[in-house]
Amino acid sequence: MVSRLGLGLAALGRPGYINLGHATDLQQQYDIATMQERTHAVLDSAWAAGVRYFDVARSYGRAEYFLSTWLSSQRIAPPAVPVGSKWGYTYTAGWQVVAEKHEVKDHSLGMLLRQFAESRGLLGDYLDLYQIHSATLDSGVLDDRAVIDELARVRGTGVAIGLTLSGPRQAETLRRAMEVIVDGVPLFDCVQATWNLLEPSAGAALQAAHAAGMGVIIKEALANGRLTGRNRDPAFATKRTILERVAAHLRTNLDALALSAVLAEPWVDVVLSGAATVAHLRSNLDALEVPWDAPAAEILRTIGETADEYWTTRSRLSWN
């Protein structure tokens, strides 16, 4: 069982990330002990608020370790706290905010074997879902029989198998993934994709996946901060005005508005908060109480971007 709102630790597990204002969130305090303490505080707040899905990855710096130490300190039984992690990227920033490369992609069998062992070593029986990190058609991972067979073996141990998506071809990748069959059964139990008010292009494919029985997790509902009050880009001013008007109508804040737009989709099972502070998490949680209505949905459809435009803009966001 999972909660409608989950917590992703991409912004908590490493000093640098592309969310707007990330450096401010961390107060530029990057020593490991401080970051672990901050992560535990956010996890404490999430757990107290009823959040029951936590999402990490091998490439999120020390996110798996921070989560594992919190789980150990809280003595929560594994069945009570669903945890998902991912394989396919190696963290290479060396605990620095500025780096030549923050992560390196590798969807080979060797990487899967190594990273699954690492994730299992840290998370143990808490690991419920293991996902290909940013699967794409170009990487060839969905056609690699050795990888597919190993994922099926992992699934046989009781760990659900998923994939996360990224880029303007999310829908195509998902449809291909739904065709992957092992021993007469679809391999993938779950998909995690980007869907938000600016980038809704994968919606139809995600709806089809949900109808086929796959779990649907949504990431980047706030578009890495572009759908929050932190986005002061003059080119976004018109869209910001629309967002503020609808937020006032629904008596909520901008980030809760964006999250509630995702929660309103009937094919969404979990939407991830990427909060790096307790205050932002609490603001995100307000999304669960937003009285969503059809007029708001109609107005907000006007701010969408093309997939290519969205992902080009995202690629230009600065690590901070």
Buried (B, 14 or more C-beta within 10 A) or exposed (E): EBBBBBBBBBBBBBBBBBBBBBBEBBEEEBEEEEBBEBBBBBBBBBBEBEBBBBBBBBBBBBBBBBBBBBBEEEEEEBEEBBBBBBBBBBBEBEBBBEBEEBBEBBBBBEBBBBBBEBBBEBBEEBBBBBBBBBBBBEBEBBEBEEBBEBBBEBBEEEBBBBBBBBBBBBBBBBBBBBEBEBEEEBBBBBBBBBBBBBBBBBBEBBBBBBEEEBBBBBBBBBBBBBBBBBBEEEEBEEBBEBBBEBBEBBEBBBBBBBBBBBBBBEBBBBBBBBBBBBEBBBBBBBBBEBEBEEEBBEBBEEBBBEBEEBBEBBEEBEBB
